[in-house]
Amino acid sequence: MVQDFKKKKSLLVIRNLVIAEVLAYGLFLLLALSADWAEMYQGLFIHRYLSFTVLEFASLGTIQIVMIVWMITKSVQEEQDIKEVIRQGEHEQLEFKTTLRWDVKRDQVSKDLERGVMKTIAAFLNSMGGKLVIGVDDRHQVFGLESDLASLAKQNHDGFENHFNNLFVSMIGPEFRQYVKLSFHYINNKSVSLIQVDQAHHPVYLKTEKGEDFFIRTGNATTALKVSQVAPYISSQWRQ
């Protein structure tokens, strides 16, 4: 799983570099066609010591090096960012879940755990947004997604995201998926999922077997509002 993730990430980096290369060459071609830069350069004093061809290729090489360094730096920064998120500990806009669906104590799939994840996301959507990290326990220890992945028909990150999407659509609704971003990261060779949630533009109800519930964040906890509390909260949260 680790090797597959790294291979996929490497391919993504290569793809982005190729796109950047094409854009860089396209820009240089556009500049070359828009004016006779070589002739203009010959009028400069530096032309005696550095030919235009050398300058042109040196500029292209510099751009390529900058892009490669930027991509590598971005990759390293992502890992540092997720570690910093975990280091913060749970608060109003951050919560940890050990797993998405695998009950570690009972050693089986749990619908209650899936509902708990969706409940937290619904609360973030109804509040000021937030981050949910799956694969980390309350003590900030990295448990990983491996147990969750093993319980799925498609035992990889794509399968995890597909299952997450199915849960989200059935329990929250497809119209709110645009406010949620899911990404995967590795810490000590264990994968975790970071779910970043923005505040929704409309109230979000969590669909359950008994009907619909309304959740918000209160401190570092997720709280269900009573029917009498929902309307005033919606009125204050989504003022026209």
N, C-alpha and C positions, 0 to 999 in steps of 0.2 A: 504493500500500500504506500509506504514512504517513497519507494523508487518510482511508482506510477505517478505520484503527486509531483515529485521533483521533475520527472520527464515532461509532464504536462505543463508545468510552470516554465521549464526551459524552452519548450516549443512556443509558449506564449511570448516569452522574451524575444526569441528569434523572430517571431512574426512581427512584433512591434518594431524591432530594429529594421527589418526589411521595409516596412511601411515608412519609417522615418527616412531610410536611405532613398526611397523613391521620391519622397517629398523634397528632400534636400537636392537631389539631382534635378528634379523638376523646377525647383526655384532657381538653381544656377542656369538652367536652360532658358528659363523665362527672362532672366537678367541679361543673358548673352544675346537673346533675340531683340530685346528692347533697346539696346544701345551698343555702340562699338566701344566696349570697355577697354579692350586691349589698346586701341588707338589713344584713348584718353589717358590710360596708364603710362603710355610712352612719353607723355608730356611731363610726367613727374620726375623729380630728381632721383628717387629711389630706383627707377627703372634701370639705371646704370649698374646697380649692384644685385638686383633681383628681378628676373624675368617674369612676365605676366603668367606664363604657363606654370612656373614653379609656385607662384603665389596662389594661383587658382587651385592646384592640387593640394597645396599645403592647407588652404582654407577648408577644402572638402575633408581632408584627413582630420583636421582639428574638430570639425563638426561631428565626424564619426566617433572620435574618441570621447567627446563630451556626451554623446548619446549613450554610448556603452557604459560610461561611468555613472550616468544618471540612472540607467536601468538597474545596475547592480546596487547602487545606493538605495534606490526605492525598494528593492527586494529585501535588503537587510533592515531597512527602516520599518517595514511591515511587521517583521518578527519582533522587533523591539517594541513596537506600538502595542501588540497584543499582550506582551509580557507586562507592559506598563498598565494596561487596562486591568489585568488580573491583580496586579499589585495594589490597586486602589481599594479593593474590597467592595462589597455590595453597598449601594446607596440608592437614592431615589431614582436614579437613571441608569443603574447597573445591577444586574442580577446574574447569578450562576446557577446552572443546572448540571447535575452530574451526567445525566443522559437525556435523550429525547424520549425513549420508549422502553428501555431495558431496565427492569427492576432488579437491581443488584442483590438485594436481600432475598428475594423470592426466586431469582434466576429465571425470569420469564418476562415476556412482553406485558406492558401495563398501559391500558387506555387512560388511566388516571394521570400518568406521567405526561402523556401526550397532551391531555387536556390542560395540565398545569403549565406547560410551555405556551400553549395558545392563550391561556388566561393572562399570563405575564405580557405577552405581545399585545393583546387587546388593551391591557391597562396602559402600556406605553403609548399606544395609538390614541387613547383617550386623554392622556396627560401631556407631558412636555417631550415625549419621545424617550428613547433610552437605548441601552445595549444589553443584549442577553448573550452570555457565553455558555454554550453547551459543551460538556466534556471537562468541566471544572467543578469541584465540590465546594461546600461552604467554607472549608478551611483553606481555600485557594490552591488545593492540590490538583494537579492535572490528572484526570482519570482517562480522558481520551474518548473517541467515538467508536472504538473497535467493537465494543459489545453491541452498540446500536447497528453498526454496519453488518455484523454477522447475523442479525435478526431480519435483514431485508432480503428480498428476492434478488435485487441488484446490489451486491455488496461492495459499493464504492461511494465516493462523494456524490456522483451523479444520482445514484440510487437514493442517497440520503436526502438530497435536495428535492428529488421527485416526490418522495414520501412527505417531506415537509410541505411542499406545495399542495399536495392532496389534502392534508390536514387543514392547511390554512384556508383553502377554498371552501371546504365543507363546514368549517367551524367559524370562520370570520367572514369570508367572502372575497371573490377575485378582484373586486373593485378597489380593495385596500392593499393589494400586493405591491402596488407601486411605491408604497411608503416603507417597504421593508427590503433591506439588502442583506443577502447571506453570503458569507465568504468562509474559506477554510484556511487554517494555519497549523503549522507543526511546532510543537514545543517538546524538546527532549524525545524526538521520534514518535510523539503521540499527537494525533490530529484533534483539533478543537474547531468548533464552528462559532463564528462571531456573527450575530444577527443585530444589525443596526436598524432602529425603528424611528421614523419621523412621526411627529404629531399628525394625525389625520385631519382632513378638512371637514369631516363629518363624524358624528358619533358612531362608535363601533359596538355592536352587541355580539357576545359570544354565544353561538348556538349550542344548546345542550339537548339531551334527551327529554328534558322536562320543559324546554322552551328557550328563552334567551335571558342572559345575565349581562349586567353592565359592571365593568371593573375599571378602577383607577389606581394610580400609585399614591400611597400615603407613606412618606418616608421611604424606608427600604422594603416595604411590604406591598402586596397587591390586595386591594380591598374591594369587596362587592358592595355596591350601593343598593339601598332599598328602593322600591318603586317610587316612594314619595320624595327620595333624594335625587333621582335621576334628572327630572325636568329642570330643577333649579341649577344643577351642575352644568347641564348642557347649555342653559341660557347664559351662564357666566363664562363658560369656556369657549363657546362659539358665538360671540356677540356679532351681530350683523353690522 
